[in-house]
Amino acid sequence: MEQIYPLLGFALDDQRYALPAASVERVVRAVAVTSLPQAPEIVSGIVDLRGRIVPVLDIRCRFLLPPREIALSDQFIVARTSRRAVAIIADSVAPVHEYFAKAITSADSVLPGLPLVQGVVKLPDGLMLINDLDRFLSLDEEARLAASLGETPHG
């Protein structure tokens, strides 16, 4: 039996990306973001989601896309890294779709040197890049984020 990978697709500008569905908690409408002084550049700020403070990541900079303000039509993908829950800003989100392992190409064979991408799905009208959530924040950025949130360092 071939392994199946459920992926949540989303778009930034005209490029499609995906996250493993197992790491996604939910998708919510974009809300006002409170700035977080001294947070890494990728962190737009924080939001309160049902009493839980969640950092908001604008991953556009990681893919060399031009920055833009959050629009009312944007959505937040609330997902879990190995260290914390984060909200990722997406222009739009597609339903979870299942892909067979043979439909996923290793990122190294298509995009060598891009550690944020763990795989690529070839679609009839382009490529969808599967992201590695744990690599969006470097160790230094993670430490700066923890400090700006007032968290005590782990170790």
C-alpha positions as CSV (number, residue, x, y, z in Angstrom):
1,M,0.0,0.0,0.0
2,E,1.5,3.3,-1.0
3,Q,1.8,6.0,1.6
4,I,-0.6,9.0,1.4
5,Y,0.4,12.5,2.5
6,P,-2.5,14.9,3.4
7,L,-1.4,18.5,2.7
8,L,-3.0,21.8,3.3
9,G,-2.4,24.1,0.3
10,F,-2.1,27.9,0.5
11,A,-1.1,30.7,-1.8
12,L,1.3,33.7,-1.5
13,D,0.9,35.9,-4.6
14,D,0.7,33.4,-7.5
15,Q,2.9,30.7,-5.9
16,R,1.4,27.7,-4.1
17,Y,2.7,26.2,-0.9
18,A,1.6,23.4,1.4
19,L,2.0,22.3,5.0
20,P,1.6,18.7,6.3
21,A,-2.0,18.6,7.5
22,A,-0.9,16.9,10.7
23,S,0.9,20.1,11.8
24,V,-2.2,22.4,11.1
25,E,-4.5,23.1,14.0
26,R,-7.0,25.3,12.1
27,V,-7.4,28.1,9.6
28,V,-8.9,31.4,10.8
29,R,-9.7,34.8,9.2
30,A,-7.0,37.4,9.5
31,V,-7.4,39.7,12.5
32,A,-5.5,42.7,13.7
33,V,-2.0,41.9,14.7
34,T,-0.3,43.5,17.8
35,S,3.3,44.4,17.1
36,L,6.0,42.7,19.2
37,P,9.0,44.8,19.9
38,Q,12.4,43.2,19.3
39,A,10.9,40.2,17.6
40,P,12.7,38.8,14.5
41,E,11.7,40.4,11.2
42,I,9.7,37.4,10.1
43,V,7.4,37.9,13.1
44,S,4.6,40.4,12.2
45,G,3.4,40.4,15.8
46,I,1.1,38.4,18.0
47,V,-2.7,37.6,18.1
48,D,-4.9,36.3,20.8
49,L,-6.6,33.1,19.6
50,R,-9.1,31.9,22.2
51,G,-7.0,33.2,25.1
52,R,-3.7,31.9,23.7
53,I,-1.0,34.3,22.5
54,V,0.3,33.1,19.1
55,P,3.1,34.7,17.1
56,V,2.2,35.6,13.5
57,L,4.8,34.7,10.8
58,D,5.0,36.5,7.5
59,I,6.9,34.0,5.5
60,R,6.8,36.1,2.3
61,C,10.3,37.3,3.1
62,R,11.6,33.7,3.2
63,F,10.6,33.2,-0.4
64,L,11.8,36.6,-1.6
65,L,8.2,37.9,-2.2
66,P,7.5,41.6,-1.8
67,P,6.1,42.6,1.6
68,R,2.5,43.7,1.8
69,E,0.0,44.7,4.5
70,I,-2.4,42.1,5.8
71,A,-5.7,42.2,3.9
72,L,-9.1,41.5,5.2
73,S,-9.3,38.6,2.8
74,D,-6.1,36.9,4.2
75,Q,-6.2,33.9,6.4
76,F,-4.1,32.7,9.2
77,I,-3.0,29.1,9.2
78,V,-2.5,28.1,12.9
79,A,0.1,25.4,12.9
80,R,2.4,23.7,15.3
81,T,6.2,23.7,15.1
82,S,8.2,21.4,17.4
83,R,8.5,24.4,19.8
84,R,5.3,26.4,19.6
85,A,2.1,27.2,17.8
86,V,2.4,29.9,15.1
87,A,0.0,31.6,12.7
88,I,1.2,31.9,9.1
89,I,-0.3,34.6,6.9
90,A,-1.7,33.3,3.7
91,D,-3.4,35.0,0.8
92,S,-5.8,32.1,0.4
93,V,-6.1,28.5,1.7
94,A,-7.2,25.4,-0.2
95,P,-8.8,22.4,1.4
96,V,-6.6,19.5,2.5
97,H,-5.8,17.2,-0.4
98,E,-4.1,13.8,-0.2
99,Y,-1.1,13.0,-2.4
100,F,0.6,9.7,-3.0
101,A,4.3,9.5,-2.1
102,K,5.1,9.1,-5.8
103,A,3.6,12.5,-6.5
104,I,6.0,14.2,-4.2
105,T,9.6,15.0,-5.4
106,S,12.4,15.6,-2.9
107,A,13.1,19.3,-2.7
108,D,16.9,18.7,-3.0
109,S,16.4,17.3,-6.5
110,V,14.4,20.3,-7.7
111,L,15.5,23.2,-5.5
112,P,18.8,22.4,-4.0
113,G,19.9,24.7,-1.2
114,L,16.4,25.8,-0.1
115,P,16.0,24.3,3.4
116,L,12.5,25.7,4.0
117,V,11.1,23.3,1.4
118,Q,11.0,19.6,2.1
119,G,9.2,18.5,-1.1
120,V,7.5,19.5,-4.3
121,V,4.3,18.4,-5.8
122,K,3.9,18.8,-9.6
123,L,0.4,20.0,-10.4
124,P,-1.1,20.3,-13.9
125,D,-0.6,24.1,-13.8
126,G,2.6,24.5,-11.8
127,L,4.4,23.4,-8.6
128,M,3.4,23.4,-5.0
129,L,6.2,23.7,-2.5
130,I,5.8,21.7,0.8
131,N,7.2,23.7,3.7
132,D,9.2,22.5,6.7
133,L,7.6,24.5,9.5
134,D,10.5,24.0,11.9
135,R,12.9,25.7,9.6
136,F,11.1,29.0,9.2
137,L,12.7,30.4,12.4
138,S,16.5,30.0,12.8
139,L,17.7,29.1,16.3
140,D,18.7,32.8,16.8
141,E,15.2,34.0,15.7
142,E,13.5,31.4,17.9
143,A,15.6,32.7,20.9
144,R,14.7,36.3,20.1
145,L,11.1,35.5,19.7
146,A,11.0,33.6,23.1
147,A,12.8,36.6,24.7
148,S,10.3,39.1,23.2
149,L,7.4,37.0,24.5
150,G,9.0,36.9,27.9
151,E,9.5,33.2,27.9
152,T,12.3,31.6,29.9
153,P,14.9,29.8,27.7
154,H,14.8,26.1,27.5
155,G,17.9,24.2,28.2
